[in-house]
Amino acid sequence: MHKLLYVPLSVLLLTSGCKTQQNTIVSEKDSESKNQKIVVYQVFTRLFGNQNTNNKPWGTIVENGVGKFDDFNQKALQEIKELGVTYVWYTGVPHHAVVTDYTSLGISNDDPEVVKGRAGSPYAVKDYYNVNPDLAVHPKNRLQEFEALISRTHKADLKVIIDIVPNHIARKYDGKTNPDGVVDFGKNDDTSVEYKRNNNFYYIPNEAFEIPDGDVPLNQESNPLIDGEFDEYPAKWTGNGSRKTKPDLNDWYETVKVNYGVRPDGTKDFSELPVGFEKKNYQEHFNFWKSKDVPDSWKKFKDIALYWIDKGVDGFRYDMAEMVPYEFWSYMNSAIKVKNPNAFLMAEVYNPKEYRNYIHLGKMDYLYDKVETYDKLKDVIHGKSNPDGLSWIQKEMSDIEHQMLHFVENHDEQRIASPEFAGNAEKGKPMMVYSATVSTSPTMIYFGQEVGEKAAENAGFGTESRTSIFDYIGVPNHQRWMSKGKFDGTQLTTAEKELRDFYKRLLNFTISSPALMGDYQEIQTYNRINSAAYPQNVYSFARWSTKQKLLVVTNFDSEENIKFDLIFPSDLILKWNLKDGAYQMKDQLYPKNNTNLLVKNGVGMLQIEMQPLESFIFQLE
């Protein structure tokens, strides 16, 4: 979602009053996450298989093409698996508002004046019990085609994640394939009042919705539904919490905010979790809610999640989760875990003060580590600071390090190779090595990242530097890897092949390394204090288990070759149980890179030579 846009105070009030739990708590981890790193491959489903290179700004589905579920064939999934991936996040699967006419299938048309782009925002969901018809070869059979993709993904030994967007839904929600007994959002609302506990939306009584000033849908092209009006009476609060009948153009005007029983003044109209529930497991949370009456929207979203779990989906990515009270997450996530204890629950949360609430009280498995680690790495690459501050970040989150998912690209962020970010995909290498090896948490990459995608196209509604999620567009570097559906990378340049090889080496190492699920110690601070020649843009730390001992050294400098002595502190020598002597250290990324650890009087020393942007993952032999 557009997380960088201004969020009104009214929205912030909806999650106020949360007491952050600072206790060090061992979270519930399934057997897989204890023994193996998780790697999530986020793929924008609409774009993945599109072979059309036309890339006309505001191009139609016919002009610019669109990918399908069927493009994820056995070969494509095998290549994703061999990249070192364990989960595929199919972004944009639920049926969202689109401009393409599907009335022949009984699907109502969406007004382009409340649809972003020509293809529509995946975060304006129109029907939660079906999937985007654009993605199906035969739109009438779209749900069956997605079910087949779930099956193929599982056969490739990969797991499936899809989006759930609980904070807001499309301005015109219209469920056409609801299971028996399911009533659409807002169907039974009392629209005469701003708020009622079991209303699904917030209303502005006696006033009609108005389209934002400056909205120019479809690049000024004609369309029978474009008439300067959208029929919504009374007007509803907009998705980001705006209470205006005419939201601003930068508001999430294509969506309406869902009511979770939080009154307009921010107070909660539902039972709160008792003191100490941050230490309770999901079964105890589930038992707590069984006897409680909860708002109608809670029940609707729980039923949606369980519907997709029953379809074989293995987990969810929750959009803008912090805009929904954590008590709801306790209710829904505990129900999901009772049905599937290994379900993968990942949330977009940007307020560090709320991390522990959403993990321990909301029962989330993983949160984005965006505001701390990602933002710091971006500052380092931009030359605004050296990487020393990463030590403080990791220390402050040591009790929740396993829950803080790392990434350096996703659909909301700029592509590394774009001029607006780093201008060079190579600069992502040290960022990626650090992100993938510093903790036991999952690592996520975004499709095209592994081949240096720049997102330089003028897609239309979407802006350059981010691959558009609103338009029909091709993804050039990724299309070269796709090689007209052969998925063999033969059309990639030499540099792109080498970059993908780097990602493949790194990710496959992380999912097989026992040390990366073990202990951690940064040696950055010690070397900064005790080694006068320690380079400003180098970062180093150790990871180890009983089976494997690793030293990770990353060079964020993009210009200089460096040579220095790295000190291995005495307390780490003791933890590794090393005696005085010489030990071979072998790089696990590129085995030709070796060095020796010399231990004398209980202190170690390594001679390090590094090229610009180079990283080593040295294993003690």
Disulfide bonds with the S-S distance in Angstrom:
none
